[in-house]
């Protein structure tokens, strides 16, 4: 006998929860009670929602489930970084990275399975696009994280281009920050993007979360060769749009810049970057390139990165070099992928942990 698949409460807004409660003959305020159990108390079963009557819990359980899904595997880096493999509602998997650092703990979440941006320096781009995550799938990476209670920051810098899945990302960030939801401050959340035409403005108008732009070179032609998305929304158009917004108070604007040796680390690139960003309230994060098989690109040495940082800073662009974390478990920037072909080429590090649920 075929059973009807239950719907997931995870990822539902307060309005949707109230509507679901009303449809089942429950008082609409029960939707607020469900939201409290779900997003504040992080229960894993409807039976745990004890201020709902036993009859209403049974009724709710006939059609719904909480929808949290524990990670199926983890790898632990020698530097303390942990990479988790989470199942998704479409039967696939995504990688999520937990990065502890003193009194801070950052979670790098994914928004898609794979990615269609095809950046030359990214393993996820090589995987290709395999599907969007739902808002529930995105939230689950926080909800079901073993270290959830230690988190101080969330960055949408995992697998996928967040603005290519804008509706789910916006809904997830709204649930993360809503007073009835997880009640995070938007100042603790950063969304990274290459710049997606028609989507960047909508995000800026709809969210108060920080924004990080993947720059990687100020030269439009070179950027197009590294990042095909440049052709759809040129970096010049991205900058023009950003100049219409105020980044001097609540929201922070940053630019991500992977430094490739002999490619984008010259004096000309430094001067062009200063010219491009002049007058914007922003910061630049320089990132070490982590080599991927078959790529002709290689990282710049430390002294070159320091010179590039110092040049930008001395010309009014606050610049830092981001610490590289989790490289030994393929958790560093640009290395995430759930492609079976790519995974086959990876050599596990001796400190790799066995699956949590063998």
C-alpha positions as CSV (number, residue, x, y, z in Angstrom):
1,X,0.0,0.0,0.0
2,X,1.5,3.4,-1.0
3,X,1.9,5.9,1.8
4,X,1.6,9.6,1.2
5,X,4.8,11.5,1.8
6,X,4.6,13.9,4.7
7,X,5.2,17.6,4.3
8,X,8.1,19.2,6.2
9,X,7.4,21.9,8.7
10,X,11.1,23.0,8.4
11,X,11.2,26.0,6.1
12,X,7.6,27.1,6.6
13,X,6.9,30.8,7.5
14,X,4.7,31.8,10.4
15,X,1.9,32.6,7.9
16,X,2.3,29.2,6.3
17,X,2.2,27.5,9.7
18,X,-0.9,29.4,10.7
19,X,-2.6,28.4,7.5
20,X,-1.7,24.8,7.9
21,X,-3.1,24.8,11.4
22,X,-6.3,26.4,10.3
23,X,-6.7,23.9,7.4
24,X,-6.6,21.0,10.0
25,X,-9.2,22.7,12.2
26,X,-6.7,23.9,14.8
27,X,-6.8,27.5,16.1
28,X,-4.6,29.8,14.0
29,X,-2.5,30.7,17.0
30,X,-1.3,27.1,17.0
31,X,0.9,28.1,14.1
32,X,2.8,30.4,16.4
33,X,3.2,27.6,18.9
34,X,4.6,25.3,16.2
35,X,7.0,28.1,15.1
36,X,8.2,28.4,18.6
37,X,8.9,24.7,19.0
38,X,10.5,24.5,15.6
39,X,12.7,27.6,15.4
40,X,13.3,28.4,19.0
41,X,13.3,25.1,20.8
42,X,14.6,23.0,17.9
43,X,12.5,19.9,18.6
44,X,12.8,16.9,16.3
45,X,9.3,15.5,16.7
46,X,5.8,16.8,16.7
47,X,5.1,14.8,19.9
48,X,7.5,17.1,21.7
49,X,5.2,20.1,21.0
50,X,3.5,19.6,24.4
51,X,1.4,22.8,24.4
52,X,-0.5,21.4,21.5
53,X,-3.3,19.0,22.6
54,X,-2.6,15.3,22.1
55,X,-5.3,15.2,19.5
56,X,-3.9,18.1,17.5
57,X,-0.4,16.6,17.7
58,X,-1.8,13.4,16.2
59,X,-3.6,15.3,13.6
60,X,-0.6,17.3,12.6
61,X,1.6,14.2,12.5
62,X,-0.7,12.6,9.9
63,X,0.3,15.1,7.3
64,X,3.5,16.7,8.6
65,X,6.9,16.0,10.1
66,X,9.5,18.4,11.5
67,X,11.8,17.6,8.6
68,X,15.2,17.8,10.2
69,X,17.9,15.5,8.8
70,X,21.1,14.8,10.6
71,X,24.4,14.8,8.7
72,X,25.4,11.4,7.3
73,X,29.1,11.9,7.3
74,X,31.8,14.3,8.7
75,X,35.5,14.9,8.2
76,X,37.6,16.7,10.8
77,X,40.6,18.8,9.8
78,X,43.8,19.1,11.8
79,X,42.9,22.8,12.3
80,X,39.6,22.0,13.9
81,X,37.4,22.7,10.9
82,X,34.6,20.1,10.4
83,X,33.0,19.3,7.0
84,X,29.5,17.7,7.1
85,X,27.6,15.9,4.4
86,X,23.9,16.7,4.7
87,X,21.0,14.9,2.8
88,X,18.5,17.1,1.0
89,X,14.8,16.8,0.2
90,X,15.5,16.0,-3.4
91,X,17.5,12.9,-2.4
92,X,20.9,14.5,-3.0
93,X,23.7,15.7,-0.7
94,X,25.5,19.0,0.0
95,X,28.6,19.8,2.0
96,X,28.6,22.3,4.9
97,X,31.6,23.5,6.8
98,X,31.9,24.4,10.5
99,X,34.9,26.7,11.3
100,X,35.7,27.3,15.0
101,X,38.1,30.2,15.6
102,X,38.5,31.2,19.3
103,X,35.3,32.8,20.5
104,X,33.8,32.8,17.0
105,X,32.3,29.9,15.1
106,X,31.2,30.3,11.5
107,X,29.1,27.9,9.4
108,X,29.5,27.9,5.6
109,X,26.2,26.8,4.2
110,X,25.3,25.6,0.7
111,X,22.3,26.8,-1.3
112,X,22.4,24.5,-4.3
113,X,23.6,21.0,-5.3
114,X,26.5,21.9,-7.6
115,X,26.5,25.3,-9.4
116,X,25.8,26.6,-12.9
117,X,28.2,29.6,-12.7
118,X,31.2,27.4,-14.0
119,X,34.0,29.5,-12.4
120,X,37.3,28.0,-13.6
121,X,38.8,27.9,-10.2
122,X,36.0,26.1,-8.3
123,X,35.3,22.4,-7.8
124,X,31.6,23.1,-7.3
125,X,31.4,24.7,-10.7
126,X,33.0,21.7,-12.2
127,X,30.3,19.5,-10.7
128,X,27.6,21.3,-12.7
129,X,24.1,22.2,-11.5
130,X,22.1,19.4,-9.9
131,X,19.3,21.3,-8.2
132,X,18.2,24.1,-5.9
133,X,17.9,23.6,-2.2
134,X,14.6,24.4,-0.5
135,X,14.6,26.9,2.4
136,X,14.1,23.9,4.7
137,X,17.3,22.3,3.2
138,X,19.2,25.4,3.9
139,X,17.9,25.9,7.4
140,X,18.5,22.2,8.2
141,X,22.3,22.8,7.8
142,X,22.0,25.0,10.9
143,X,19.2,23.2,12.7
144,X,20.8,19.8,12.6
145,X,24.4,20.9,13.1
146,X,25.9,19.2,16.2
147,X,27.7,22.4,17.1
148,X,24.6,24.6,16.4
149,X,24.6,26.3,19.9
150,X,28.2,27.5,19.4
151,X,27.6,29.4,16.1
152,X,28.2,33.1,15.9
153,X,28.1,33.6,12.1
154,X,26.6,32.1,9.0
155,X,28.0,32.6,5.5
156,X,26.4,31.6,2.3
157,X,29.6,30.6,0.7
158,X,29.2,26.8,0.3
159,X,28.1,25.0,-2.8
160,X,26.0,27.0,-5.3
161,X,25.4,30.6,-6.2
162,X,22.9,31.9,-3.6
163,X,21.3,34.5,-5.9
164,X,20.6,31.8,-8.5
165,X,18.3,30.3,-5.9
166,X,17.1,33.6,-4.6
167,X,13.6,32.7,-3.4
168,X,14.9,29.9,-1.1
169,X,17.8,32.0,0.1
170,X,15.6,35.0,1.0
171,X,13.1,32.8,2.7
172,X,15.9,31.0,4.7
173,X,17.5,34.3,5.8
174,X,14.1,35.7,6.7
175,X,13.4,32.6,8.9
176,X,16.9,32.9,10.4
177,X,16.3,36.5,11.4
178,X,12.6,36.7,12.1
179,X,11.4,37.3,15.7
180,X,9.3,34.2,15.4
181,X,12.1,32.3,13.8
182,X,15.7,31.8,14.9
183,X,16.0,35.5,15.8
184,X,19.5,35.9,14.4
185,X,20.8,39.4,13.8
186,X,21.3,40.0,10.0
187,X,24.7,41.4,11.0
188,X,25.8,37.8,11.7
189,X,24.9,36.5,8.2
190,X,26.8,37.1,4.9
191,X,25.6,36.1,1.5
192,X,28.2,35.8,-1.2
193,X,27.5,36.2,-4.9
194,X,29.2,36.6,-8.3
195,X,26.4,39.1,-9.1
196,X,23.4,37.8,-10.9
197,X,21.5,40.1,-13.2
198,X,18.0,41.0,-11.9
199,X,18.7,39.2,-8.6
200,X,21.3,41.3,-6.9
201,X,19.0,44.4,-6.6
202,X,16.1,42.2,-5.3
203,X,18.3,40.8,-2.6
204,X,19.7,44.2,-1.6
205,X,16.1,45.6,-1.4
206,X,14.8,42.6,0.5
207,X,17.5,41.7,3.0
208,X,19.6,43.4,5.6
209,X,22.3,40.7,5.6
210,X,25.8,41.5,4.7
211,X,26.8,41.1,1.0
212,X,30.1,39.7,-0.4
213,X,30.9,40.1,-4.1
214,X,33.2,37.6,-5.8
215,X,35.5,40.0,-7.6
216,X,38.8,38.0,-8.3
217,X,40.0,40.5,-10.9
218,X,39.0,44.1,-11.8
219,X,39.7,43.5,-15.5
220,X,36.3,42.7,-17.2
221,X,37.8,40.6,-20.0
222,X,39.9,38.5,-17.6
223,X,37.0,38.1,-15.2
224,X,34.9,36.8,-18.0
225,X,37.5,34.1,-18.8
226,X,37.6,33.1,-15.1
227,X,33.9,33.6,-14.3
228,X,31.5,33.3,-17.2
229,X,28.8,35.1,-15.1
230,X,30.7,38.3,-15.9
231,X,29.1,38.3,-19.4
232,X,25.5,38.3,-17.9
233,X,26.2,40.9,-15.2
234,X,29.5,42.8,-15.7
235,X,31.4,43.8,-12.6
236,X,31.0,47.5,-13.8
237,X,27.2,47.0,-13.5
238,X,27.6,45.4,-10.1
239,X,29.6,48.3,-8.8
240,X,27.1,50.9,-10.3
241,X,24.3,49.1,-8.5
242,X,26.1,48.9,-5.2
243,X,26.8,52.6,-5.3
244,X,23.1,53.2,-4.9
245,X,23.1,51.7,-1.4
246,X,24.4,52.8,2.0
247,X,27.0,50.4,3.5
248,X,28.2,52.8,6.2
249,X,26.0,51.5,9.0
250,X,24.3,48.2,9.5
251,X,25.1,46.3,6.4
252,X,28.7,45.4,5.4
253,X,30.0,45.2,1.8
254,X,33.0,43.1,1.0
255,X,34.8,41.8,-2.1
256,X,36.3,38.4,-2.3
257,X,39.5,38.2,-4.3
258,X,41.3,34.8,-4.9
259,X,44.9,35.6,-5.7
260,X,46.4,33.6,-8.6
261,X,50.1,33.8,-9.1
262,X,51.1,35.9,-12.2
263,X,47.5,36.2,-13.2
264,X,45.7,38.8,-11.1
265,X,48.4,40.0,-8.6
266,X,50.2,42.6,-10.7
267,X,50.6,46.3,-10.0
268,X,48.1,47.0,-12.8
269,X,45.5,44.8,-11.1
270,X,46.1,46.6,-7.8
271,X,45.7,50.0,-9.4
272,X,42.5,48.9,-11.3
273,X,41.0,47.5,-8.1
274,X,41.6,50.8,-6.2
275,X,40.0,52.7,-9.1
276,X,37.0,50.3,-9.4
277,X,36.2,50.4,-5.7
278,X,37.1,54.1,-5.0
279,X,34.5,55.8,-2.9
280,X,32.7,52.6,-1.8
281,X,32.5,51.8,1.9
282,X,33.9,48.3,1.6
283,X,36.6,45.8,2.4
284,X,38.5,43.4,0.3
285,X,39.3,39.8,1.5
286,X,42.3,38.2,-0.3
287,X,41.9,34.4,-0.5
288,X,44.6,31.8,-1.2
289,X,43.9,29.7,-4.2
290,X,43.6,26.0,-3.4
291,X,44.7,24.0,-6.5
292,X,42.1,21.8,-8.2
293,X,43.2,18.9,-10.5
294,X,43.6,19.9,-14.1
295,X,43.8,23.6,-13.5
296,X,46.6,25.7,-14.9
297,X,46.1,28.3,-12.2
298,X,48.2,28.4,-9.1
299,X,48.3,30.5,-6.0
300,X,50.4,33.5,-5.4
301,X,53.1,33.3,-2.7
302,X,52.6,34.8,0.8
303,X,54.9,37.8,0.1
304,X,53.0,38.7,-3.0
305,X,49.7,38.5,-1.2
306,X,51.0,40.7,1.6
307,X,52.3,43.2,-1.0
308,X,48.8,43.3,-2.7
309,X,47.1,43.7,0.6
310,X,49.4,46.6,1.7
311,X,49.0,48.4,-1.7
312,X,45.2,48.3,-1.5
313,X,45.2,49.3,2.2
314,X,47.6,52.2,1.6
315,X,45.3,53.5,-1.1
316,X,42.2,53.6,1.1
317,X,40.8,50.1,0.5
318,X,40.8,48.1,3.8
319,X,42.1,44.7,2.9
320,X,42.8,41.5,4.8
321,X,44.2,38.0,3.9
322,X,41.7,35.4,4.9
323,X,43.1,32.5,6.9
324,X,42.8,29.2,5.0
325,X,41.0,26.5,6.9
326,X,40.2,22.9,6.2
327,X,42.3,22.4,3.1
328,X,43.4,18.9,4.2
329,X,39.7,17.7,4.1
330,X,38.8,19.7,0.9
331,X,36.7,22.1,3.0
332,X,38.6,25.3,2.0
333,X,37.3,28.0,-0.4
334,X,36.6,26.5,-3.9
335,X,37.0,22.9,-2.9
336,X,33.5,21.8,-2.0
337,X,31.8,19.2,-4.3
338,X,29.5,16.2,-4.0
339,X,30.3,15.0,-7.5
340,X,31.1,11.3,-7.4
341,X,33.8,11.8,-10.1
342,X,35.5,14.5,-8.2
343,X,35.2,12.6,-4.9
344,X,36.9,9.6,-6.6
345,X,40.0,11.7,-7.3
346,X,40.4,12.9,-3.7
347,X,42.8,11.3,-1.3
348,X,41.4,11.2,2.2
349,X,43.6,12.8,4.9
350,X,44.7,10.5,7.8
351,X,42.6,12.6,10.2
352,X,39.4,12.1,8.3
353,X,36.7,10.9,10.7
354,X,34.4,8.0,9.9
355,X,30.7,8.7,9.2
356,X,28.6,9.7,12.2
357,X,26.0,7.2,11.1
358,X,27.8,4.3,9.5
